[in-house]
Amino acid sequence: MITPAPAPASAAAVNAEEPAWLELDQLTERLNLAVDRAMGEAGLWAPELAARAVRQAEGDPTEAAHLLRAHRAALPRLAVSAPVATSELRVVRRISSAFRNPPGGQILGRTVDYAGRLLDLLPEDEGRAHVTDESLAPADDGHPHHDHDHQHEHDHQHEHSADPVAVERIPGNVLAILREMGLVAPLPERPDDPEPYDITRRPARPGAPRSAWLQTMARGDTGSLVHLWWYGCDWRPDHEIPGELRHGALPVRIAHPHTGKPVTVAEVRVSEVESFYNVPRAAAQHHLGVGYGICFGHNERKSIAMAGLDLALAHYDATSELHHDVLLTLDGLDSTGYVRHLKLPHHVEYRSVLDRAEAAGQDANPPGETA
């Protein structure tokens, strides 16, 4: 189906010799999901650099991730951040499919989940005025704010909570509630906590520990990850339940070079999911299995699929096809790189294909015989 092109916004736009320039704040504020996806698949939290990469890649998130990952490879590794518990997550969105009123309340935040899929056909001038009025709307304190996240979040954060005071910005964890109920295995008294596998220094191969497959999925291609979760997890008769989905800011801390004490140097936004399912393992029949997913930015599809695959990987043996697919096929840069190499000259290879086809035809039809 082909629709007629819309009328130009102005004659100046038609006669302009150069295309309009996209400012970085336009990208980070209005195309924030594309910027977040590029940072997640690159494994680098740098919103301004990601916005530049998205602009340079003309909106292609995989190419933007490639630019970011190449840039990151040229940067020195100055420090290693200290581990941080996600119980410190300062949420802007938090929902639970398992509990109607979890402790701390549900915070719908900014999402398109509850909006109709109707294309916005407002004239450009009206749409621009609407966005301007929206961003300058006064906040609760009477001062204008410019954060669309805040306004949308304010509209919905108390919708599932009878008492607005019950909504917390650092709410308790649903997993802890299930542990108290005895539905999830308790934490070991002396947990075995080995050093995490670093996939940026060593390639992950089947048999790698859980930290390796979690990192691989966290920076894997979003579409490939969702497809593998949707199509490849045939081990369960029904679906897992996301007990908690959260999006918010986590602190980044490093040790002070002089005092050695942890110092907060930045914050990163993450999407975190914990899913539950009755994994059929003989040693834990009476306990729910827990799948975990976390990634940079606001990417709920990715974190939900990641938690589901984490459950599946715990179910399958390390030599299974699923472990192979997760560790070796999810990287978007690898797959798109292979596709791109097909556009390079293959003259010699193509000539050999023709030669083999001609030889096969001559063998099937020797000279003097009629086909």
C-alpha positions as CSV (number, residue, x, y, z in Angstrom):
1,M,0.0,0.0,0.0
2,I,1.4,3.4,-1.0
3,T,0.1,6.6,0.6
4,P,0.7,10.1,-0.8
5,A,3.5,12.0,0.7
6,P,2.4,14.6,3.3
7,A,2.5,18.3,2.4
8,P,5.8,19.9,3.3
9,A,5.9,21.8,6.5
10,S,7.2,25.0,4.8
11,A,8.7,26.2,1.6
12,A,11.9,26.9,3.5
13,A,12.2,23.2,4.3
14,V,11.9,22.3,0.6
15,N,14.3,24.9,-0.6
16,A,16.9,24.3,2.1
17,E,20.2,23.2,0.7
18,E,21.2,21.2,3.9
19,P,19.0,18.9,6.0
20,A,17.8,20.1,9.4
21,W,20.3,19.5,12.2
22,L,19.2,17.2,15.1
23,E,20.2,18.6,18.4
24,L,21.4,16.1,21.1
25,D,18.7,17.1,23.5
26,Q,16.1,16.3,20.9
27,L,17.5,12.8,20.6
28,T,17.9,12.1,24.3
29,E,14.4,13.5,25.2
30,R,12.2,12.5,22.2
31,L,14.1,9.5,20.8
32,N,15.2,8.2,24.3
33,L,14.2,4.6,23.6
34,A,16.4,4.4,20.6
35,V,19.3,6.0,22.5
36,D,18.8,3.6,25.4
37,R,18.8,0.6,23.1
38,A,22.0,1.7,21.5
39,M,23.7,2.1,24.9
40,G,22.4,-1.3,26.0
41,E,23.6,-3.2,23.0
42,A,27.0,-1.3,23.1
43,G,27.5,-2.0,26.8
44,L,28.4,1.7,27.4
45,W,26.4,4.2,29.5
46,A,26.9,7.5,27.8
47,P,23.7,9.3,26.8
48,E,25.3,12.1,24.9
49,L,27.7,9.9,23.0
50,A,24.8,7.5,22.2
51,A,22.7,10.4,20.9
52,R,25.6,11.3,18.6
53,A,25.9,7.7,17.5
54,V,22.2,7.5,16.7
55,R,22.4,10.7,14.7
56,Q,25.5,9.6,12.8
57,A,23.9,6.1,12.1
58,E,20.7,7.9,10.8
59,G,18.6,6.2,13.4
60,D,19.9,2.6,13.0
61,P,20.3,1.4,16.7
62,T,22.6,-1.5,15.6
63,E,24.9,0.7,13.7
64,A,24.8,3.2,16.6
65,A,25.8,0.4,19.0
66,H,28.7,-0.5,16.7
67,L,30.0,3.1,16.8
68,L,29.7,3.2,20.5
69,R,31.4,-0.2,21.1
70,A,34.2,0.8,18.8
71,H,34.6,4.1,20.7
72,R,34.6,2.3,24.0
73,A,37.4,-0.1,22.8
74,A,39.7,3.0,22.5
75,L,39.0,4.3,26.0
76,P,41.2,3.4,29.0
77,R,39.8,1.4,31.9
78,L,40.3,3.8,34.8
79,A,38.6,1.9,37.6
80,V,36.2,-0.9,38.4
81,S,33.0,0.0,40.1
82,A,31.9,-1.5,43.3
83,P,29.0,-4.0,43.4
84,V,25.7,-2.3,44.1
85,A,22.5,-3.9,45.2
86,T,19.4,-3.2,43.1
87,S,17.5,-2.7,46.3
88,E,19.0,0.8,46.0
89,L,17.2,1.4,42.7
90,R,15.3,4.7,42.7
91,V,12.3,3.8,40.6
92,V,10.4,5.9,38.1
93,R,8.3,2.8,37.0
94,R,7.5,-0.3,39.0
95,I,4.8,-2.9,38.3
96,S,4.1,-6.4,39.4
97,S,2.1,-9.0,37.5
98,A,2.1,-11.3,40.6
99,F,0.7,-8.9,43.2
100,R,-2.1,-6.4,42.8
101,N,-0.8,-4.2,45.7
102,P,2.8,-5.0,46.4
103,P,4.5,-3.3,49.3
104,G,5.6,0.1,48.1
105,G,2.8,0.4,45.6
106,Q,2.7,0.1,41.8
107,I,4.1,3.0,39.8
108,L,3.0,3.0,36.2
109,G,5.4,5.7,35.2
110,R,5.9,6.6,31.5
111,T,4.8,3.9,29.1
112,V,2.9,3.3,25.9
113,D,1.4,0.1,27.2
114,Y,-2.0,1.6,27.9
115,A,-2.2,4.0,24.9
116,G,-4.1,3.2,21.8
117,R,-2.0,2.5,18.7
118,L,-3.3,5.5,16.7
119,L,-0.9,7.4,14.5
120,D,-0.6,11.0,15.5
121,L,-1.7,13.0,12.4
122,L,-1.7,16.4,14.0
123,P,-0.3,19.2,11.8
124,E,3.3,19.9,12.6
125,D,2.6,23.4,14.0
126,E,-0.1,22.1,16.4
127,G,2.0,19.1,17.5
128,R,4.9,21.4,18.2
129,A,2.7,23.7,20.3
130,H,1.2,20.8,22.2
131,V,4.6,19.5,23.1
132,T,5.8,22.9,24.2
133,D,2.7,23.4,26.4
134,E,3.1,20.0,27.9
135,S,6.8,20.5,28.8
136,L,6.0,23.9,30.4
137,A,3.1,22.6,32.6
138,P,3.5,23.6,36.2
139,A,4.6,20.9,38.7
140,D,3.2,20.3,42.1
141,D,5.4,23.0,43.5
142,G,4.1,25.6,41.1
143,H,7.2,25.8,39.0
144,P,7.4,24.8,35.4
145,H,9.3,21.6,34.6
146,H,10.7,20.4,31.3
147,D,10.8,16.7,32.1
148,H,8.1,14.8,30.2
149,D,8.9,11.7,32.2
150,H,8.0,13.4,35.4
151,Q,4.6,14.7,34.1
152,H,3.5,11.4,32.7
153,E,4.7,9.6,35.8
154,H,2.8,12.0,38.0
155,D,-0.4,11.2,36.1
156,H,-0.2,7.5,36.8
157,Q,2.0,6.7,39.7
158,H,-0.8,6.4,42.3
159,E,-3.4,4.7,40.1
160,H,-2.9,1.3,41.7
161,S,-2.4,2.5,45.2
162,A,-5.3,3.5,47.5
163,D,-3.0,5.5,49.7
164,P,-0.6,7.9,47.8
165,V,1.8,7.8,50.8
166,A,2.2,4.0,50.2
167,V,4.1,4.7,47.0
168,E,7.8,4.5,47.6
169,R,10.7,5.5,45.3
170,I,12.9,2.8,46.7
171,P,10.3,0.0,47.4
172,G,10.9,-3.4,48.8
173,N,11.7,-6.3,46.6
174,V,8.9,-8.8,45.7
175,L,11.4,-11.6,45.7
176,A,12.1,-11.1,49.4
177,I,8.3,-11.5,50.0
178,L,8.3,-14.8,48.2
179,R,11.3,-16.0,50.1
180,E,9.5,-15.1,53.4
181,M,6.5,-17.2,52.1
182,G,8.8,-20.1,51.5
183,L,8.0,-20.2,47.8
184,V,11.5,-19.4,46.7
185,A,14.7,-21.1,47.9
186,P,16.4,-19.1,50.7
187,L,19.8,-17.6,50.1
188,P,22.7,-19.8,51.3
189,E,24.3,-18.8,54.5
190,R,27.7,-18.7,52.8
191,P,27.0,-17.9,49.2
192,D,29.5,-19.0,46.6
193,D,30.2,-15.6,44.9
194,P,33.0,-16.1,42.3
195,E,34.5,-13.2,40.3
196,P,32.1,-12.4,37.4
197,Y,33.0,-13.5,34.0
198,D,34.1,-10.6,31.8
199,I,32.9,-11.1,28.2
200,T,34.8,-8.0,27.1
201,R,38.1,-9.7,27.9
202,R,37.3,-13.4,27.2
203,P,34.8,-14.8,24.6
204,A,31.9,-16.6,26.2
205,R,31.5,-20.2,25.1
206,P,29.0,-23.0,26.1
207,G,29.8,-24.1,29.6
208,A,30.5,-20.5,30.7
209,P,29.0,-19.5,34.1
210,R,25.7,-17.7,34.6
211,S,27.4,-14.3,34.8
212,A,28.6,-14.8,31.2
213,W,25.2,-15.5,29.7
214,L,23.6,-12.7,31.7
215,Q,26.2,-10.2,30.3
216,T,25.8,-11.7,26.8
217,M,22.0,-11.2,26.9
218,A,22.3,-7.7,28.5
219,R,24.2,-6.4,25.4
220,G,22.6,-8.7,22.8
221,D,20.4,-7.6,20.0
222,T,16.9,-6.9,21.4
223,G,15.0,-8.4,18.5
224,S,17.1,-11.5,18.4
225,L,16.8,-11.9,22.2
226,V,13.0,-11.6,22.2
227,H,12.7,-14.0,19.2
228,L,14.9,-16.6,20.9
229,W,12.9,-16.3,24.1
230,W,9.5,-16.5,22.3
231,Y,10.5,-19.3,19.9
232,G,13.1,-21.3,21.7
233,C,11.7,-21.8,25.2
234,D,9.5,-24.8,24.4
235,W,10.4,-26.5,27.7
236,R,7.5,-24.9,29.6
237,P,3.8,-25.6,28.9
238,D,2.9,-22.0,29.8
239,H,4.7,-18.7,30.5
240,E,6.6,-17.4,33.5
241,I,5.2,-14.6,35.6
242,P,7.2,-11.3,35.9
243,G,7.0,-10.8,39.6
244,E,8.4,-7.4,39.4
245,L,9.5,-5.0,36.6
246,R,11.3,-1.9,37.6
247,H,12.9,1.0,35.8
248,G,15.0,3.6,37.6
249,A,18.4,4.9,38.5
250,L,21.2,3.0,40.2
251,P,24.3,4.7,41.7
252,V,27.8,3.9,40.4
253,R,30.5,3.8,43.1
254,I,34.2,3.5,42.9
255,A,36.8,3.4,45.6
256,H,38.3,6.8,46.4
257,P,42.0,6.7,45.4
258,H,43.2,8.2,48.7
259,T,40.7,7.1,51.3
260,G,39.6,3.8,49.8
261,K,36.0,4.6,50.7
262,P,33.3,4.1,48.1
263,V,32.2,7.4,46.4
264,T,29.2,7.8,44.1
265,V,30.4,9.2,40.8
266,A,27.3,8.8,38.6
267,E,24.0,7.2,38.1
268,V,22.8,4.8,35.3
269,R,19.2,4.0,34.4
270,V,18.4,0.3,34.1
271,S,15.4,-1.9,33.5
272,E,15.2,-4.9,35.9
273,V,12.9,-7.9,35.8
274,E,12.5,-10.9,38.1
275,S,10.3,-13.7,36.7
276,F,9.1,-16.8,38.5
277,Y,8.2,-20.2,37.2
278,N,7.9,-23.8,38.7
279,V,11.0,-25.2,37.0
280,P,10.8,-29.0,36.8
281,R,13.9,-29.9,38.7
282,A,13.9,-32.8,41.2
283,A,15.9,-30.9,43.8
284,A,13.5,-27.9,43.9
285,Q,10.0,-29.2,43.2
286,H,8.5,-27.1,46.0
287,H,10.4,-23.9,45.1
288,L,9.8,-21.5,42.3
289,G,12.6,-20.9,39.8
290,V,13.8,-17.3,39.5
291,G,14.9,-15.7,36.2
292,Y,16.7,-12.4,36.2
293,G,17.1,-9.7,33.6
294,I,18.7,-6.3,33.7
295,C,19.9,-4.0,31.0
296,F,20.9,-0.3,30.4
297,G,18.1,2.2,29.8
298,H,14.4,1.7,29.4
299,N,14.0,-1.6,27.5
300,E,11.3,-3.7,29.1
301,R,11.0,-6.2,26.2
302,K,14.6,-7.0,26.5
303,S,14.7,-7.4,30.3
304,I,11.5,-9.6,30.3
305,A,12.9,-11.9,27.6
306,M,16.2,-12.0,29.4
307,A,14.6,-13.2,32.6
308,G,12.7,-15.9,30.7
309,L,15.8,-17.1,29.0
310,D,17.7,-17.1,32.3
311,L,15.1,-19.6,33.6
312,A,15.4,-21.7,30.5
313,L,19.2,-21.8,30.6
314,A,19.1,-23.0,34.2
315,H,16.7,-25.8,33.0
316,Y,18.9,-27.0,30.1
317,D,22.3,-28.6,30.2
318,A,25.3,-26.4,29.2
319,T,25.8,-28.5,26.0
320,S,22.3,-27.8,24.8
321,E,21.4,-25.9,21.6
322,L,19.9,-23.0,23.7
323,H,23.2,-22.3,25.5
324,H,24.9,-22.3,22.2
325,D,22.4,-19.9,20.6
326,V,22.4,-17.5,23.6
327,L,26.2,-17.3,23.9
328,L,27.1,-17.3,20.2
329,T,24.2,-15.8,18.1
330,L,22.7,-12.9,20.0
331,D,25.3,-10.3,19.4
332,G,23.9,-7.8,16.8
333,L,27.3,-6.7,15.7
334,D,28.3,-10.2,14.8
335,S,25.2,-11.0,12.8
336,T,25.0,-7.7,10.9
337,G,28.7,-7.8,10.2
338,Y,28.2,-11.1,8.5
339,V,25.3,-9.7,6.4
340,R,27.4,-6.7,5.5
341,H,30.3,-8.8,4.3
342,L,28.0,-10.3,1.7
343,K,27.9,-6.9,0.0
344,L,31.7,-6.9,-0.6
345,P,33.1,-8.2,-3.9
346,H,32.8,-12.0,-4.1
347,H,33.9,-12.4,-7.8
348,V,36.3,-15.3,-7.3
349,E,33.9,-17.2,-5.1
350,Y,31.0,-16.6,-7.5
351,R,33.1,-17.8,-10.4
352,S,33.9,-21.0,-8.6
353,V,30.2,-21.6,-7.9
354,L,29.5,-21.2,-11.6
355,D,32.4,-23.6,-12.5
356,R,31.1,-26.2,-10.1
357,A,27.6,-25.9,-11.5
358,E,28.9,-26.2,-15.1
359,A,31.0,-29.3,-14.1
360,A,28.0,-30.9,-12.4
361,G,25.9,-30.3,-15.5
362,Q,28.5,-31.9,-17.8
363,D,28.8,-34.9,-15.5
364,A,25.0,-35.4,-15.6
365,N,24.9,-35.0,-19.3
366,P,28.1,-36.3,-21.0
367,P,28.8,-35.1,-24.5
368,G,27.0,-37.0,-27.2
369,E,24.0,-37.8,-25.0
370,T,20.6,-36.1,-25.1
371,A,19.4,-34.5,-21.9
